[in-house]
Amino acid sequence: MDQQTQQPQPKTKEQLRLEILEKRAKLTPLDVDVRSMVIAMLALNTDEFKNAKTIFTYASYNNEASTNYFIWKARLLGKKICAPKVKGAEMFPARILGQRSLRPNIFGIPEPGFLSFKVAPEKVDLIIVPGSVFDMTGHRIGSGKGYYDRYLAANKHNAKTMGFAFD
């Protein structure tokens, strides 16, 4: 009798996301710093970064790929930096003048404080999105609230999008 070889069942998006988030939670601070520096260096050397004047980037949280060095270096190179600010179900870019101008929002995620101002989406040249998982075509699986997905769908302009994640 032939035994049928069973193919493993493909994981659902949610299973894959949870698996990756568990692995990410186990990273040491040194692992996060080293891997984040590699990601930042790769991003800083792209044409998309070099050509951007205004960058909309997340402020890292909860063992995500850290954007601290990326933001510091971008500001040093004269780039205008925006970070996500959440108001209800809406997320929008708000200009930050440095890491110290970020405050935890209702989810505990760093966002621009009261002295920040909204930046028109069409002024943004490069968007850095966090992700737990990206597929081979660049589609992301995020943290589940859908803020980036809604923002990107509603703001179709010429900004380039780049995802930061650990492999």
DSSP file (Angstrom, degrees, kcal/mol; ACC not computed):
  #  RESIDUE AA STRUCTURE BP1 BP2  ACC     N-H-->O    O-->H-N    N-H-->O    O-->H-N    TCO  KAPPA ALPHA  PHI   PSI    X-CA   Y-CA   Z-CA
    1    1 A M              0   0    0      0, 0.0     2,-0.4     0, 0.0     0, 0.0   0.000 360.0 360.0 360.0 133.9    0.0    0.0    0.0
    2    2 A D        -     0   0    0      1,-0.0     2,-0.6     0, 0.0     0, 0.0  -0.634 360.0-139.9 -79.7 133.4    1.2    3.5   -0.9
    3    3 A Q        -     0   0    0     -2,-0.4     2,-0.4     1,-0.0    -1,-0.0  -0.821  18.1-129.8 -91.1 130.1    1.3    5.9    1.9
    4    4 A Q        -     0   0    0     -2,-0.6     2,-0.5     1,-0.0    -1,-0.0  -0.634  17.4-131.2 -78.2 131.0    0.2    9.3    0.8
    5    5 A T        -     0   0    0     -2,-0.4     2,-0.5     1,-0.0    -1,-0.0  -0.706  21.7-136.7 -82.2 129.4    2.5   12.0    1.8
    6    6 A Q        -     0   0    0     -2,-0.5     3,-0.0     3,-0.0    -1,-0.0  -0.732   8.7-136.4 -91.0 130.7    0.7   14.8    3.4
    7    7 A Q        -     0   0    0     -2,-0.5     2,-0.1     1,-0.1    -1,-0.0  -0.625  31.1-105.7 -78.3 138.5    1.6   18.3    2.5
    8    8 A P        -     0   0    0      0, 0.0    -1,-0.1     0, 0.0     3,-0.1  -0.414  38.6-109.3 -63.8 141.8    1.8   20.6    5.4
    9    9 A Q        -     0   0    0      1,-0.1     2,-0.0    -2,-0.1    -3,-0.0  -0.509  35.8-109.5 -69.9 135.2   -1.2   23.0    5.6
   10   10 A P        -     0   0    0      0, 0.0     2,-0.2     0, 0.0    -1,-0.1  -0.385  36.8-111.8 -64.1 145.0   -0.2   26.5    4.8
   11   11 A K        -     0   0    0      1,-0.1     2,-0.1    -3,-0.1     0, 0.0  -0.480  27.1-118.3 -77.0 146.9   -0.3   28.8    7.7
   12   12 A T     >  -     0   0    0     -2,-0.2     4,-2.6     1,-0.1     5,-0.2  -0.370  29.4-106.5 -75.0 164.7   -3.0   31.5    7.9
   13   13 A K  H  > S+     0   0    0      1,-0.2     4,-2.8     2,-0.2     5,-0.2   0.913 122.4  50.6 -57.5 -42.8   -1.9   35.1    8.0
   14   14 A E  H  > S+     0   0    0      2,-0.2     4,-2.6     1,-0.2    -1,-0.2   0.903 110.1  48.7 -65.7 -41.4   -2.8   35.3   11.7
   15   15 A Q  H  > S+     0   0    0      2,-0.2     4,-2.3     1,-0.2    -1,-0.2   0.928 114.0  46.8 -62.7 -44.5   -0.8   32.1   12.6
   16   16 A L  H  X S+     0   0    0     -4,-2.6     4,-2.3     2,-0.2    -2,-0.2   0.919 112.5  49.4 -63.9 -44.6    2.2   33.5   10.7
   17   17 A R  H  X S+     0   0    0     -4,-2.8     4,-2.6    -5,-0.2    -2,-0.2   0.931 112.4  47.4 -60.8 -47.0    2.0   36.9   12.3
   18   18 A L  H  X S+     0   0    0     -4,-2.6     4,-2.2     1,-0.2    -1,-0.2   0.888 110.9  52.1 -63.6 -39.5    1.7   35.4   15.8
   19   19 A E  H  X S+     0   0    0     -4,-2.3     4,-2.0    -5,-0.2    -1,-0.2   0.928 112.8  44.5 -61.6 -45.7    4.7   33.0   15.2
   20   20 A I  H  X S+     0   0    0     -4,-2.3     4,-2.8     1,-0.2    -2,-0.2   0.900 111.5  52.7 -67.4 -41.2    6.8   35.9   14.0
   21   21 A L  H  X S+     0   0    0     -4,-2.6     4,-2.0     2,-0.2    -1,-0.2   0.874 108.4  51.5 -63.4 -36.2    5.8   38.2   16.9
   22   22 A E  H  X S+     0   0    0     -4,-2.2     4,-0.9     2,-0.2    -1,-0.2   0.925 111.7  46.6 -64.1 -44.4    6.7   35.4   19.4
   23   23 A K  H >< S+     0   0    0     -4,-2.0     3,-0.7     1,-0.2     4,-0.4   0.913 112.0  50.9 -63.0 -42.2   10.1   35.1   17.8
   24   24 A R  H >< S+     0   0    0     -4,-2.8     3,-1.3     1,-0.2    -1,-0.2   0.868 104.0  58.0 -64.2 -36.6   10.6   38.9   17.8
   25   25 A A  H 3< S+     0   0    0     -4,-2.0    -1,-0.2     1,-0.3    -2,-0.2   0.760 102.2  56.4 -64.7 -24.2    9.6   39.0   21.5
   26   26 A K  T << S+     0   0    0     -4,-0.9    -1,-0.3    -3,-0.7    -2,-0.2   0.535  81.3 111.9 -86.5  -6.9   12.5   36.7   22.3
   27   27 A L    <   -     0   0    0     -3,-1.3    -3,-0.0    -4,-0.4    -4,-0.0  -0.423  68.1-126.4 -67.5 139.9   15.1   38.9   20.6
   28   28 A T     >  -     0   0    0     -2,-0.1     4,-2.5     1,-0.1     5,-0.2  -0.430  25.5-107.5 -77.8 160.9   17.6   40.5   23.1
   29   29 A P  H  > S+     0   0    0      0, 0.0     4,-2.6     0, 0.0     5,-0.2   0.880 123.4  52.9 -55.8 -36.9   18.1   44.2   23.1
   30   30 A L  H  > S+     0   0    0      2,-0.2     4,-2.8     1,-0.2     5,-0.3   0.922 107.7  50.3 -65.2 -43.3   21.5   43.6   21.4
   31   31 A D  H  > S+     0   0    0      1,-0.2     4,-2.6     2,-0.2     5,-0.3   0.932 112.1  47.9 -57.6 -46.3   19.9   41.5   18.7
   32   32 A V  H  X S+     0   0    0     -4,-2.5     4,-2.5     1,-0.2    34,-0.4   0.927 113.3  47.7 -61.4 -45.7   17.3   44.3   18.0
   33   33 A D  H  X S+     0   0    0     -4,-2.6     4,-2.2    -5,-0.2    -2,-0.2   0.930 114.7  44.5 -62.6 -46.7   20.0   47.0   17.9
   34   34 A V  H  X S+     0   0    0     -4,-2.8     4,-1.9     2,-0.2    -2,-0.2   0.948 117.2  44.1 -65.5 -48.8   22.3   45.1   15.6
   35   35 A R  H  X S+     0   0    0     -4,-2.6     4,-2.2    -5,-0.3    -1,-0.2   0.888 113.6  51.8 -64.1 -38.5   19.6   43.9   13.2
   36   36 A S  H  X S+     0   0    0     -4,-2.5     4,-2.8    -5,-0.3    -1,-0.2   0.880 106.7  53.4 -66.1 -37.9   18.0   47.4   13.2
   37   37 A M  H  X S+     0   0    0     -4,-2.2     4,-2.7     2,-0.2    -1,-0.2   0.905 108.5  50.0 -63.5 -41.2   21.4   49.0   12.4
   38   38 A V  H  X S+     0   0    0     -4,-1.9     4,-2.3     2,-0.2    -2,-0.2   0.936 112.2  47.5 -62.0 -46.2   21.7   46.7    9.4
   39   39 A I  H  X S+     0   0    0     -4,-2.2     4,-2.5     1,-0.2    -2,-0.2   0.933 112.9  48.9 -60.2 -46.4   18.2   47.6    8.2
   40   40 A A  H  X S+     0   0    0     -4,-2.8     4,-3.0     1,-0.2    -2,-0.2   0.922 110.4  50.3 -60.8 -45.3   18.9   51.3    8.7
   41   41 A M  H  X S+     0   0    0     -4,-2.7     4,-0.9     1,-0.2    -1,-0.2   0.904 111.3  48.8 -62.1 -41.2   22.1   51.2    6.8
   42   42 A L  H >< S+     0   0    0     -4,-2.3     3,-0.5    -5,-0.2    -1,-0.2   0.934 114.1  46.0 -62.6 -45.1   20.5   49.4    3.9
   43   43 A A  H >< S+     0   0    0     -4,-2.5     3,-1.7     1,-0.2     6,-0.4   0.901 108.2  56.1 -64.7 -41.6   17.6   51.9    3.8
   44   44 A L  H 3< S+     0   0    0     -4,-3.0    -1,-0.2     1,-0.3    -2,-0.2   0.716 105.2  54.0 -65.1 -20.2   20.0   54.9    4.1
   45   45 A N  T << S+     0   0    0     -4,-0.9    -1,-0.3    -3,-0.5     2,-0.2   0.339  87.2 104.4 -97.0   6.8   21.8   53.8    1.0
   46   46 A T  S <> S-     0   0    0     -3,-1.7     4,-2.3     1,-0.1     5,-0.1  -0.538  75.8-127.4 -86.8 154.9   18.8   53.5   -1.3
   47   47 A D  H  > S+     0   0    0      1,-0.2     4,-2.5     2,-0.2     5,-0.2   0.850 110.4  62.3 -64.1 -34.4   17.9   56.0   -4.0
   48   48 A E  H  > S+     0   0    0      1,-0.2     4,-0.6     2,-0.2    -1,-0.2   0.912 109.2  40.2 -59.1 -42.8   14.4   56.3   -2.4
   49   49 A F  H >4 S+     0   0    0     -6,-0.4     3,-1.0     2,-0.2    -2,-0.2   0.944 114.4  51.7 -70.0 -48.0   16.0   57.6    0.8
   50   50 A K  H 3< S+     0   0    0     -4,-2.3    -2,-0.2     1,-0.3    -1,-0.2   0.840 113.7  44.8 -59.7 -34.2   18.6   59.8   -1.0
   51   51 A N  H 3< S+     0   0    0     -4,-2.5    -1,-0.3    -5,-0.1     2,-0.2   0.583  93.7 100.8 -86.5 -10.6   15.9   61.5   -3.1
   52   52 A A    <<  +     0   0    0     -3,-1.0     3,-0.1    -4,-0.6    72,-0.1  -0.540  40.2 177.6 -81.3 138.7   13.4   62.0   -0.3
   53   53 A K  S    S+     0   0    0      1,-0.3    27,-3.0    -2,-0.2     2,-0.5   0.739  78.0  35.9-100.3 -38.4   13.0   65.4    1.4
   54   54 A T  E    S-a   80   0A   0     69,-0.2    71,-2.6    25,-0.2    72,-1.5  -0.976  71.4-167.6-122.6 126.9   10.2   64.4    3.8
   55   55 A I  E     -ab  81 126A   0     25,-3.1    27,-3.2    -2,-0.5     2,-0.7  -0.945  11.2-157.7-119.1 131.1   10.0   61.0    5.4
   56   56 A F  E     +ab  82 127A   0     70,-3.0    72,-2.9    -2,-0.4     2,-0.4  -0.920  30.1 165.2-106.6 106.0    7.1   59.5    7.2
   57   57 A T  E     - b   0 128A   0     25,-2.8    72,-0.1    -2,-0.7     2,-0.1  -0.929  36.3-114.9-127.2 147.5    8.4   56.8    9.5
   58   58 A Y        -     0   0    0     70,-1.0     2,-0.6    -2,-0.4    53,-0.1  -0.384  26.8-123.5 -70.4 156.2    7.1   54.9   12.4
   59   59 A A        -     0   0    0     51,-0.4     7,-0.1    25,-0.1    -1,-0.1  -0.931  41.3-109.7-100.1 119.7    8.7   55.3   15.9
   60   60 A S        +     0   0    0     -2,-0.6     2,-0.3    49,-0.1     6,-0.1  -0.054  44.1 171.3 -61.1 151.9    9.7   51.8   17.0
   61   61 A Y    >   +     0   0    0      4,-0.1     3,-1.0    48,-0.1    48,-0.1  -0.988  50.9  11.8-157.4 142.2    7.9   50.0   19.7
   62   62 A N  T 3  S-     0   0    0     -2,-0.3    -1,-0.1     1,-0.3    47,-0.0   0.886 129.1 -44.9  56.8  51.5    7.8   46.6   21.4
   63   63 A N  T 3  S+     0   0    0      1,-0.2    -1,-0.3   -38,-0.0     3,-0.1   0.684  96.2 147.4  65.4  21.1   10.9   45.0   19.7
   64   64 A E  S <  S-     0   0    0     -3,-1.0     2,-0.3     1,-0.2    -1,-0.2  -0.359  70.2 -71.2 -70.3 165.1   10.0   46.2   16.2
   65   65 A A        -     0   0    0     99,-0.2    -1,-0.2    66,-0.2     2,-0.1  -0.467  66.0-114.4 -56.0 122.0   13.0   47.0   14.0
   66   66 A S        -     0   0    0    -34,-0.4     4,-0.3    -2,-0.3   -26,-0.1  -0.384  29.5-170.8 -70.0 136.2   14.3   50.2   15.7
   67   67 A T     >  +     0   0    0      1,-0.1     4,-3.1    -2,-0.1     5,-0.3   0.329  60.1 102.6-102.8   4.5   14.0   53.4   13.7
   68   68 A N  H  > S+     0   0    0      1,-0.2     4,-2.4     2,-0.2     5,-0.2   0.932  86.2  38.4 -57.1 -52.5   16.1   55.4   16.2
   69   69 A Y  H  > S+     0   0    0      2,-0.2     4,-3.1     1,-0.2     5,-0.3   0.915 116.0  53.8 -65.7 -42.2   19.3   55.5   14.2
   70   70 A F  H  > S+     0   0    0     -4,-0.3     4,-2.5     1,-0.2    -2,-0.2   0.928 111.9  44.2 -57.4 -47.4   17.5   55.9   10.9
   71   71 A I  H  X S+     0   0    0     -4,-3.1     4,-2.5     2,-0.2     5,-0.2   0.926 114.4  49.6 -64.4 -45.4   15.6   58.9   12.3
   72   72 A W  H  X S+     0   0    0     -4,-2.4     4,-2.1    -5,-0.3    -2,-0.2   0.938 114.8  43.6 -59.1 -48.7   18.8   60.4   13.8
   73   73 A K  H  X S+     0   0    0     -4,-3.1     4,-1.7     2,-0.2    -1,-0.2   0.896 112.3  52.7 -67.1 -40.5   20.8   60.0   10.6
   74   74 A A  H  <>S+     0   0    0     -4,-2.5     5,-2.6    -5,-0.3    -1,-0.2   0.918 111.1  46.8 -61.6 -43.5   18.0   61.2    8.4
   75   75 A R  H ><5S+     0   0    0     -4,-2.5     3,-1.8     1,-0.2    -1,-0.2   0.902 109.0  55.0 -64.5 -40.3   17.7   64.4   10.4
   76   76 A L  H 3<5S+     0   0    0     -4,-2.1    -1,-0.2     1,-0.3    -2,-0.2   0.839 106.4  52.3 -60.2 -33.4   21.4   64.8   10.4
   77   77 A L  T 3<5S-     0   0    0     -4,-1.7    -1,-0.3    -5,-0.1    -2,-0.2   0.317 126.0-102.0 -87.4   7.8   21.2   64.7    6.6
   78   78 A G  T < 5S+     0   0    0     -3,-1.8    -3,-0.2     1,-0.3     2,-0.2   0.600  70.3 148.3  87.3  11.8   18.6   67.4    6.5
   79   79 A K      < -     0   0    0     -5,-2.6     2,-0.5    -6,-0.2    -1,-0.3  -0.536  48.9-123.6 -78.6 145.8   15.5   65.3    5.9
   80   80 A K  E     -a   54   0A   0    -27,-3.0   -25,-3.1    -2,-0.2     2,-0.5  -0.777  30.7-150.6 -85.2 131.8   12.2   66.4    7.4
   81   81 A I  E     -aC  55  96A   0     15,-0.5    15,-2.9    -2,-0.5     2,-0.3  -0.903  16.8-178.5-114.1 131.5   10.8   63.6    9.6
   82   82 A C  E     -aC  56  95A   0    -27,-3.2   -25,-2.8    -2,-0.5    13,-0.2  -0.912   6.5-163.7-119.2 150.6    7.2   62.8   10.3
   83   83 A A  E     - C   0  94A   0     11,-2.5    11,-2.1    -2,-0.3   -25,-0.2  -0.926  34.5 -86.9-129.0 157.7    5.8   60.1   12.6
   84   84 A P  E     - C   0  93A   0      0, 0.0     2,-0.4     0, 0.0   -25,-0.1  -0.393  37.1-168.9 -67.6 136.5    2.3   58.6   12.7
   85   85 A K  E     - C   0  92A   0      7,-2.3     7,-2.2    26,-0.2     2,-0.5  -0.995  11.7-146.5-123.0 133.0   -0.2   60.3   15.0
   86   86 A V  E     + C   0  91A   0     -2,-0.4     2,-0.4     5,-0.2     5,-0.2  -0.849  21.0 172.2-106.0 132.4   -3.5   58.6   15.7
   87   87 A K  E >   - C   0  90A   0      3,-2.8     3,-1.9    -2,-0.5     2,-0.3  -0.900  68.8 -50.3-136.8 106.4   -6.8   60.3   16.2
   88   88 A G  T 3  S-     0   0    0     -2,-0.4     0, 0.0     1,-0.3     0, 0.0  -0.514 122.1 -21.2  65.1-127.3   -9.7   58.0   16.4
   89   89 A A  T 3  S+     0   0    0     -2,-0.3     2,-0.3    -3,-0.1    -1,-0.3   0.425 121.9  94.2 -91.5   0.2   -9.5   55.6   13.4
   90   90 A E  E <   -C   87   0A   0     -3,-1.9    -3,-2.8    60,-0.0     2,-0.4  -0.721  52.5-168.2 -98.8 142.5   -7.3   58.0   11.4
   91   91 A M  E     +C   86   0A   0     -2,-0.3    -5,-0.2    -5,-0.2    -2,-0.0  -0.988  14.9 171.2-122.2 137.8   -3.5   58.0   11.3
   92   92 A F  E     -C   85   0A   0     -7,-2.2    -7,-2.3    -2,-0.4     2,-0.3  -0.976  37.3 -97.7-143.6 156.8   -1.7   60.9    9.7
   93   93 A P  E     -C   84   0A   0      0, 0.0    26,-2.8     0, 0.0     2,-0.4  -0.583  37.5-173.6 -76.2 134.5    1.9   62.1    9.4
   94   94 A A  E     -CD  83 118A   0    -11,-2.1   -11,-2.5    -2,-0.3    24,-0.2  -0.998  27.6-112.6-129.6 133.2    3.0   64.8   12.0
   95   95 A R  E     -C   82   0A   0     22,-2.5    22,-0.4    -2,-0.4     2,-0.4  -0.357  31.4-164.7 -65.5 135.6    6.3   66.5   11.9
   96   96 A I  E     -C   81   0A   0    -15,-2.9   -15,-0.5    20,-0.1     3,-0.1  -0.932  19.3-157.8-120.3 149.7    8.7   65.7   14.7
   97   97 A L  S    S-     0   0    0     -2,-0.4     2,-0.3     1,-0.4    -1,-0.1   0.461  73.8 -30.9-102.0  -4.2   11.8   67.7   15.6
   98   98 A G  S >  S-     0   0    0      1,-0.1     3,-1.7   -17,-0.1    -1,-0.4  -0.912  72.5 -76.8 166.6 171.3   13.5   64.8   17.4
   99   99 A Q  G >  S+     0   0    0      1,-0.3     3,-1.6    -2,-0.3    -1,-0.1   0.812 120.4  64.1 -59.4 -31.8   13.0   61.6   19.4
  100  100 A R  G 3  S+     0   0    0      1,-0.3    -1,-0.3    -3,-0.1    -4,-0.0   0.669  90.4  66.0 -69.8 -15.1   12.2   63.6   22.5
  101  101 A S  G <  S+     0   0    0     -3,-1.7    12,-2.1    12,-0.1     2,-0.3   0.416  82.9  99.0 -86.6   4.4    9.1   65.1   20.9
  102  102 A L  E <   -F  112   0B   0     -3,-1.6    -6,-0.0    10,-0.2    -3,-0.0  -0.732  50.2-178.0 -93.3 140.7    7.5   61.6   20.9
  103  103 A R  E     -F  111   0B   0      8,-3.5     8,-2.4    -2,-0.3     2,-0.1  -0.973  35.6 -96.3-133.6 147.4    5.0   60.6   23.6
  104  104 A P  E     -F  110   0B   0      0, 0.0     5,-0.1     0, 0.0     2,-0.1  -0.421  39.8-148.7 -64.2 134.7    3.2   57.3   24.1
  105  105 A N    >   -     0   0    0      4,-2.3     3,-2.0    -2,-0.1     8,-0.0  -0.136  43.4 -72.8 -88.4-167.3   -0.3   57.3   22.6
  106  106 A I  T 3  S+     0   0    0      1,-0.3    -1,-0.0   -20,-0.1     0, 0.0   0.720 137.1  49.2 -64.5 -19.7   -3.3   55.4   24.0
  107  107 A F  T 3  S-     0   0    0      2,-0.2    -1,-0.3     0, 0.0     0, 0.0   0.439 120.1-109.1 -93.9  -1.8   -1.8   52.1   22.7
  108  108 A G  S <  S+     0   0    0     -3,-2.0    -2,-0.1     1,-0.3     3,-0.0   0.480  76.2 136.3  86.5   3.1    1.6   52.9   24.3
  109  109 A I        -     0   0    0    -48,-0.1    -4,-2.3    -5,-0.1    -1,-0.3  -0.686  62.4-108.8 -87.1 133.3    3.1   53.5   20.9
  110  110 A P  E     +F  104   0B   0      0, 0.0   -51,-0.4     0, 0.0    -1,-0.1  -0.377  49.8 161.6 -62.3 134.2    5.4   56.6   20.6
  111  111 A E  E     -F  103   0B   0     -8,-2.4    -8,-3.5    -2,-0.1   -26,-0.2  -0.961  46.6 -71.8-146.4 162.9    3.8   59.4   18.5
  112  112 A P  E     -F  102   0B   0      0, 0.0   -10,-0.2     0, 0.0   -16,-0.1  -0.254  53.4-130.3 -57.2 142.0    4.4   63.1   18.0
  113  113 A G    >   -     0   0    0    -12,-2.1     3,-1.4   -28,-0.0   -12,-0.1   0.087  38.7 -71.1 -81.0-164.2    3.3   65.2   21.0
  114  114 A F  T 3  S+     0   0    0      1,-0.3    -1,-0.0     3,-0.0   -13,-0.0   0.758 125.6  60.4 -65.0 -27.9    1.1   68.3   21.2
  115  115 A L  T 3  S+     0   0    0    -14,-0.1    -1,-0.3     2,-0.1     2,-0.1   0.429  85.4  99.4 -84.6   3.1    3.6   70.6   19.6
  116  116 A S    <   -     0   0    0     -3,-1.4     2,-0.4   -15,-0.1   -20,-0.1  -0.436  62.2-144.0 -83.6 162.6    3.7   68.6   16.3
  117  117 A F        -     0   0    0    -22,-0.4   -22,-2.5    -2,-0.1     2,-0.1  -0.974  20.6-102.4-131.7 148.7    1.8   69.6   13.2
  118  118 A K  B     -D   94   0A   0     -2,-0.4     2,-0.4   -24,-0.2   -24,-0.3  -0.344  30.7-149.2 -66.2 140.4    0.1   67.6   10.6
  119  119 A V        -     0   0    0    -26,-2.8     5,-0.1    -2,-0.1    -1,-0.0  -0.944  23.4-111.1-113.5 133.6    1.9   67.2    7.2
  120  120 A A    >   -     0   0    0     -2,-0.4     3,-2.2     1,-0.1     4,-0.4  -0.396  24.6-127.4 -62.2 134.0   -0.1   66.9    4.0
  121  121 A P  G >  S+     0   0    0      0, 0.0     3,-1.5     0, 0.0    -1,-0.1   0.827 107.5  61.2 -53.9 -34.8    0.3   63.3    2.6
  122  122 A E  G 3  S+     0   0    0      1,-0.3    36,-0.1    35,-0.1    -2,-0.1   0.644  95.7  62.3 -70.6 -11.6    1.4   64.7   -0.8
  123  123 A K  G <  S+     0   0    0     -3,-2.2     2,-0.4   -70,-0.0    -1,-0.3   0.623  84.2  96.1 -83.1 -14.4    4.4   66.3    0.9
  124  124 A V    <   +     0   0    0     -3,-1.5   -69,-0.2    -4,-0.4     3,-0.1  -0.633  46.2 178.3 -83.3 130.3    5.7   62.9    1.9
  125  125 A D        +     0   0    0    -71,-2.6    35,-2.6    -2,-0.4     2,-0.4   0.727  69.6  26.6 -99.5 -29.0    8.3   61.4   -0.4
  126  126 A L  E     -be  55 160A   0    -72,-1.5   -70,-3.0    33,-0.3     2,-0.5  -0.998  61.9-161.3-142.1 132.3    9.1   58.1    1.5
  127  127 A I  E     -be  56 161A   0     33,-2.9    35,-3.0    -2,-0.4     2,-0.6  -0.965   5.2-159.9-116.0 125.4    7.0   56.1    3.9
  128  128 A I  E     -be  57 162A   0    -72,-2.9   -70,-1.0    -2,-0.5    35,-0.2  -0.922  15.8-169.5-103.8 118.8    8.7   53.6    6.3
  129  129 A V  E     - e   0 163A   0     33,-2.7    35,-2.6    -2,-0.6     2,-0.2  -0.853  17.3-129.8-111.1 144.2    6.2   51.0    7.5
  130  130 A P  E     + e   0 164A   0      0, 0.0     2,-0.3     0, 0.0    35,-0.2  -0.567  31.8 176.7 -82.5 154.3    6.7   48.5   10.3
  131  131 A G        -     0   0    0     33,-1.3    35,-0.3    -2,-0.2   -66,-0.2  -0.989  37.2-158.8-155.2 149.7    5.8   44.9    9.6
  132  132 A S  S    S+     0   0    0      9,-2.1     2,-0.4     1,-0.4    10,-0.2   0.817  91.8  10.8 -88.3 -39.4    5.9   41.5   11.2
  133  133 A V  E     -G  141   0C   0      8,-1.6     8,-2.9    32,-0.1     2,-0.4  -0.999  61.0-170.6-142.1 138.7    5.8   39.7    7.9
  134  134 A F  E     -G  140   0C   0     -2,-0.4     6,-0.2     6,-0.2     2,-0.1  -0.986  19.5-137.9-124.1 140.2    6.2   40.8    4.2
  135  135 A D    >   -     0   0    0      4,-2.6     3,-2.0    -2,-0.4     6,-0.0  -0.312  38.7 -89.0 -87.6-179.3    5.4   38.5    1.3
  136  136 A M  T 3  S+     0   0    0      1,-0.3    -1,-0.1     2,-0.1    -2,-0.0   0.672 127.6  52.6 -66.4 -16.4    7.5   38.2   -1.8
  137  137 A T  T 3  S-     0   0    0      2,-0.1    -1,-0.3     0, 0.0     3,-0.1   0.371 121.5-103.4 -99.7   4.4    5.5   41.0   -3.5
  138  138 A G  S <  S+     0   0    0     -3,-2.0     2,-0.2     1,-0.3    -2,-0.1   0.458  71.3 144.7  92.1   0.5    6.0   43.5   -0.6
  139  139 A H        -     0   0    0      1,-0.1    -4,-2.6    -5,-0.0    -1,-0.3  -0.517  39.0-140.2 -72.9 143.2    2.5   43.1    0.9
  140  140 A R  E     -G  134   0C   0     -6,-0.2     2,-0.5    -2,-0.2    -6,-0.2  -0.712  19.9-153.2-110.6 154.1    2.7   43.4    4.7
  141  141 A I  E     -G  133   0C   0     -8,-2.9    -9,-2.1    -2,-0.3    -8,-1.6  -0.983  33.1-179.7-116.6 114.4    1.1   41.8    7.7
  142  142 A G        -     0   0    0     -2,-0.5   -11,-0.1   -11,-0.2    -1,-0.0   0.224  46.2 -64.9 -94.8-145.1    1.2   44.3   10.4
  143  143 A S  S    S-     0   0    0    -13,-0.1   -12,-0.0   -11,-0.0    -2,-0.0   0.389  73.5-103.3 -94.8   2.9    0.0   44.4   14.0
  144  144 A G  S    S+     0   0    0      1,-0.0  -130,-0.0     0, 0.0    -1,-0.0   0.326  96.6  97.5 103.6  -9.8   -3.7   44.0   13.3
  145  145 A K  S    S-     0   0    0      1,-0.0    -1,-0.0     4,-0.0     0, 0.0   0.732  76.1-138.5 -87.3 -21.4   -5.2   47.5   13.8
  146  146 A G     >  +     0   0    0      3,-0.0     4,-2.5     4,-0.0     5,-0.2   0.554  58.9 132.0  81.8   8.5   -5.1   48.4   10.1
  147  147 A Y  H  > S+     0   0    0      1,-0.2     4,-2.6     2,-0.2   -56,-0.2   0.936  76.5  42.5 -60.5 -47.7   -3.9   52.0   10.5
  148  148 A Y  H  > S+     0   0    0      2,-0.2     4,-3.2     1,-0.2     5,-0.3   0.915 113.0  53.0 -66.6 -41.7   -1.2   51.8    7.8
  149  149 A D  H  > S+     0   0    0      1,-0.2     4,-2.1     2,-0.2    -1,-0.2   0.926 113.0  44.0 -59.6 -44.6   -3.3   49.8    5.4
  150  150 A R  H  X S+     0   0    0     -4,-2.5     4,-2.2     2,-0.2    -1,-0.2   0.921 114.9  49.2 -65.8 -43.3   -6.1   52.5    5.6
  151  151 A Y  H  X S+     0   0    0     -4,-2.6     4,-1.5    -5,-0.2    -2,-0.2   0.949 113.2  45.6 -61.7 -49.1   -3.6   55.3    5.3
  152  152 A L  H  < S+     0   0    0     -4,-3.2    -1,-0.2     1,-0.2    -2,-0.2   0.881 113.9  49.3 -64.3 -37.9   -1.8   53.8    2.3
  153  153 A A  H  < S+     0   0    0     -4,-2.1     3,-0.3    -5,-0.3    -1,-0.2   0.871 115.5  43.3 -67.8 -36.4   -5.1   53.0    0.6
  154  154 A A  H  < S+     0   0    0     -4,-2.2     2,-0.4     1,-0.2    -1,-0.2   0.661 112.4  53.7 -84.0 -16.8   -6.5   56.5    1.1
  155  155 A N     <  +     0   0    0     -4,-1.5     2,-1.3    -5,-0.2    -1,-0.2  -0.546  63.1 167.6-122.8  66.6   -3.3   58.4    0.2
  156  156 A K        +     0   0    0     -2,-0.4     2,-0.2    -3,-0.3    -3,-0.1  -0.673  28.0 127.5 -82.8  96.7   -2.2   57.2   -3.2
  157  157 A H  S    S-     0   0    0     -2,-1.3   -35,-0.1     2,-0.1    -2,-0.1  -0.622  75.3 -74.5-134.0-164.6    0.4   59.7   -4.2
  158  158 A N  S    S+     0   0    0     -2,-0.2    -2,-0.1   -36,-0.1     2,-0.1   0.355  80.8 126.7 -85.3   7.9    4.0   59.4   -5.4
  159  159 A A        -     0   0    0    -38,-0.1   -33,-0.3   -35,-0.1     2,-0.2  -0.378  57.6-128.8 -65.7 141.4    5.6   58.5   -2.1
  160  160 A K  E     -e  126   0A   0    -35,-2.6   -33,-2.9  -112,-0.1     2,-0.4  -0.616  20.0-141.7 -83.4 150.8    7.8   55.4   -2.2
  161  161 A T  E     -e  127   0A   0     -2,-0.2     2,-0.4   -35,-0.2   -33,-0.2  -0.957  18.6-178.9-120.2 136.3    7.1   52.8    0.6
  162  162 A M  E     -e  128   0A   0    -35,-3.0   -33,-2.7    -2,-0.4     2,-0.4  -0.997  15.0-144.8-133.6 135.4    9.7   50.8    2.4
  163  163 A G  E     -e  129   0A   0     -2,-0.4     2,-0.5   -35,-0.2   -35,-0.1  -0.840   3.5-155.3-105.3 139.0    9.1   48.2    5.1
  164  164 A F  E     +e  130   0A   0    -35,-2.6   -33,-1.3    -2,-0.4     2,-0.3  -0.950  33.8 135.6-109.2 126.1   11.3   47.5    8.1
  165  165 A A        -     0   0    0     -2,-0.5     2,-0.2   -35,-0.2   -33,-0.1  -0.975  50.5-109.6-160.9 157.1   11.2   44.0    9.6
  166  166 A F              0   0    0    -35,-0.3  -142,-0.1    -2,-0.3  -101,-0.0  -0.632 360.0 360.0 -85.5 150.6   13.5   41.3   10.9
  167  167 A D              0   0    0     -2,-0.2    -1,-0.1   -34,-0.1   -35,-0.0   0.461 360.0 360.0 -96.6 360.0   13.8   38.1    8.9
